[in-house]
Amino acid sequence: MSGHDRDVLIIGGGISGLANAWWLAREGLSVEVWEAEHRVGGKIKSSRQKGYLTERAAAMVMNFRPEVAGLVHETGLEDVKTSRMPIAEARRYLLHQGDLKALPMRLGAMLASPIWSARGKLRLLFEPFILTSGGKDESVSDFVCRRFGREVLEKAMEPFVSGTLAADPDQTSAEAALPRLTALEKRYGSITAGILINRILRRRTACVTDTFSFRGGISTLVNVLARAPGINTYTGHRVEELVKQDDGWFISAKTADGHRSINVQHVIVSTPAPAAAVLLKPLDKELAELLGGIDYAAVTVVHAGMDRGDIGHPLDGTGFLTPRREGHVLTGNLWMSSLFPDRAPEGKVLLTSYLGGARSPQIKDWDDDRMVDEMLRTLRPLLGLKGMPEMLRINRHKQALPLYHGAYQSRMQSIISRLKNLPGLHLEANYKGGVSVRDRLACGRSLAQQVVAERQRFCAGRNKNANERLTLSEMMGTVHVHETK
Ligand SMILES: Cc1cc2nc3c(=O)[nH]c(=O)nc-3n(C[C@H](O)[C@H](O)[C@H](O)COP(=O)(O)OP(=O)(O)OC[C@H]3O[C@@H](n4cnc5c(N)ncnc54)[C@H](O)[C@@H]3O)c2cc1C
């Protein structure tokens, strides 16, 4: 290990850091994870209260990536995986003109749906004939309007972006938030054509799309990763200083017992962008400013546990999303007890509402009573709610999710190019490569492969230098032998 205590130190024990640690350990590298708080998981935390299982942040993994399925399998998590229940397979709902309507997921159903106007349907069918002309840093709204028309933006994409990314589609980078759709346009010139072609080609190789959680919730995933073989995880280690050395990094952290330091070849900063900015400022002020300029949206999660009999709606789906033109601060409501087993006691239901995001930044100052009132005011008419919840839990996130807003792609390019001046230092968190747990698990693997490749290049370079030195000493030896003759 050439004088290093470990090969890699990861700063931050959220899902980004832990996933990356797992892939690195799998490659045979010695890895340590230092987490500032006294528990791992970062935003993710599953909790039990009165028999209800609630999620502070991620509630499910929506996977289509084979490497993520592979991780679940290899870690043994397959045995505790809980799949979406049949009732939740049925539908997703959308708030439309004050009422819940099933959201059509297939083109045929979309064309038959009353949600879409005849003009909107025609415009949708016209997509394959639209020329590709999007500019750099095109927004989600511009991209979707250009390809599918305004109705698809307002009735499908805007609620999706607000509900799942807490973002504003007018400001969100299409390439960053919808990488699969923008790639299809680039490759096939049409998203519809691309989907059809891929559907035909992927038949043999596709990883089945799978929506799942785990027994005990998403915390089970982070706890299994933190304790996986080859990973040494330390909580209560708040990193304060990173110092560049000739062949690696010296890092020190504040701990309950004082301070701890370590020498490593690679350091991976897996904290949210504002914390990364503070850590990196002494090394590169411009890089710190780029990171510090990434905005975050505030989101409040309100969990309500209720008697099944107090709800008129069959709750036959995953939940619903709310388009902004419906005028609600509630961006979505998940029917957790319909989605996964063991979320609520027998005869009860668990409804989880998401309030705020870029659409309604003002709500971060609301008190708990106002949050609950707003949630009940929205849900009562839509779900036929009677009575009051028997369990209420509120999770507030001041910096819930990074916003891929503005000139996001250019900012990322600048960040990547500045990192080249700091070899051995990497960034790995949800402001880069996608916010979902699936993307975090997949990005962790890509970075692990990059680190392994860099180490191989470094070793090859060292061997080459050693060989060159050997040749030189051999020559010297020859000269020396020659001289002594
Ligand atoms: C309300 C909400 C709902 C969501 N729902 C879903 C969902 O259903 N499905 C899905 O796939 N995704 C979902 N997400 C997204 C997902 O949960 C997050 O993107 C992900 O958990 C972020 O992980 P991370 O490791 O990048 O960051 P974090 O979880 O923020 O972890 C960063 C860690 O770094 C630590 N840290 C900071 N500074 C230091 C320091 N100086 N030294 C040491 N450690 C430090 C922090 O304590 C923290 O533990 C949701 C997010 C939110 C907020």
The ligand as a MOL file (V3000), in Angstrom:
LIG
                    3D

  0  0  0     0  0            999 V3000
M  V30 BEGIN CTAB
M  V30 COUNTS 53 58 0 0 0
M  V30 BEGIN ATOM
M  V30 1 C -38.0390 13.3990 0.7180 0
M  V30 2 C -37.2110 12.5570 -0.1960 0
M  V30 3 C -37.7750 11.4480 -0.8230 0
M  V30 4 C -37.0040 10.6520 -1.6730 0
M  V30 5 N -37.5590 9.5400 -2.2500 0
M  V30 6 C -36.8010 8.7330 -3.0240 0
M  V30 7 C -37.3200 7.4980 -3.5180 0
M  V30 8 O -38.4530 7.1060 -3.2220 0
M  V30 9 N -36.5110 6.7330 -4.3020 0
M  V30 10 C -35.2280 7.0980 -4.5970 0
M  V30 11 O -34.5550 6.3690 -5.3320 0
M  V30 12 N -34.6910 8.2510 -4.1140 0
M  V30 13 C -35.4360 9.0620 -3.3140 0
M  V30 14 N -34.8810 10.1890 -2.7680 0
M  V30 15 C -33.4720 10.5400 -3.0880 0
M  V30 16 C -32.4280 9.8540 -2.2000 0
M  V30 17 O -32.9530 9.5270 -0.9440 0
M  V30 18 C -31.2230 10.7930 -2.0130 0
M  V30 19 O -30.8120 11.3380 -3.2520 0
M  V30 20 C -30.0340 10.0460 -1.4010 0
M  V30 21 O -30.4150 9.4110 -0.2050 0
M  V30 22 C -28.8790 11.0200 -1.1420 0
M  V30 23 O -27.7540 10.2740 -0.7560 0
M  V30 24 P -26.3020 10.9110 -0.6630 0
M  V30 25 O -25.4310 9.8770 -0.0520 0
M  V30 26 O -25.8930 11.4930 -1.9460 0
M  V30 27 O -26.4390 12.1630 0.3560 0
M  V30 28 P -26.7910 12.1780 1.9020 0
M  V30 29 O -27.8100 11.1830 2.2120 0
M  V30 30 O -27.0870 13.6150 2.2360 0
M  V30 31 O -25.4360 11.7310 2.6350 0
M  V30 32 C -24.3370 12.5880 2.8030 0
M  V30 33 C -23.6510 12.2300 4.1200 0
M  V30 34 O -22.4540 13.0260 4.2750 0
M  V30 35 C -22.3040 13.2910 5.6600 0
M  V30 36 N -21.3710 14.4130 5.8440 0
M  V30 37 C -21.5620 15.7210 5.5230 0
M  V30 38 N -20.4510 16.4420 5.8510 0
M  V30 39 C -19.5490 15.5750 6.3680 0
M  V30 40 C -18.2140 15.7170 6.8840 0
M  V30 41 N -17.5830 16.8980 6.9310 0
M  V30 42 N -17.5740 14.6070 7.3480 0
M  V30 43 C -18.1830 13.3720 7.2970 0
M  V30 44 N -19.4430 13.1890 6.8310 0
M  V30 45 C -20.1200 14.2780 6.3670 0
M  V30 46 C -23.7270 13.5900 6.1030 0
M  V30 47 O -23.8670 13.4970 7.5060 0
M  V30 48 C -24.5160 12.5280 5.3410 0
M  V30 49 O -24.6780 11.3510 6.0990 0
M  V30 50 C -35.6360 10.9930 -1.9000 0
M  V30 51 C -35.0670 12.1050 -1.2580 0
M  V30 52 C -35.8400 12.8750 -0.4020 0
M  V30 53 C -35.2070 14.0320 0.3060 0
M  V30 END ATOM
M  V30 BEGIN BOND
M  V30 1 1 1 2
M  V30 2 1 2 3
M  V30 3 2 2 52
M  V30 4 2 3 4
M  V30 5 1 4 5
M  V30 6 1 4 50
M  V30 7 2 5 6
M  V30 8 1 6 7
M  V30 9 1 6 13
M  V30 10 2 7 8
M  V30 11 1 7 9
M  V30 12 1 9 10
M  V30 13 2 10 11
M  V30 14 1 10 12
M  V30 15 2 12 13
M  V30 16 1 13 14
M  V30 17 1 14 15
M  V30 18 1 14 50
M  V30 19 1 15 16
M  V30 20 1 16 17
M  V30 21 1 16 18
M  V30 22 1 18 19
M  V30 23 1 18 20
M  V30 24 1 20 21
M  V30 25 1 20 22
M  V30 26 1 22 23
M  V30 27 1 23 24
M  V30 28 2 24 25
M  V30 29 1 24 26
M  V30 30 1 24 27
M  V30 31 1 27 28
M  V30 32 2 28 29
M  V30 33 1 28 30
M  V30 34 1 28 31
M  V30 35 1 31 32
M  V30 36 1 32 33
M  V30 37 1 33 34
M  V30 38 1 33 48
M  V30 39 1 34 35
M  V30 40 1 35 36
M  V30 41 1 35 46
M  V30 42 1 36 37
M  V30 43 1 36 45
M  V30 44 2 37 38
M  V30 45 1 38 39
M  V30 46 1 39 40
M  V30 47 2 39 45
M  V30 48 1 40 41
M  V30 49 2 40 42
M  V30 50 1 42 43
M  V30 51 2 43 44
M  V30 52 1 44 45
M  V30 53 1 46 47
M  V30 54 1 46 48
M  V30 55 1 48 49
M  V30 56 2 50 51
M  V30 57 1 51 52
M  V30 58 1 52 53
M  V30 END BOND
M  V30 END CTAB
M  END
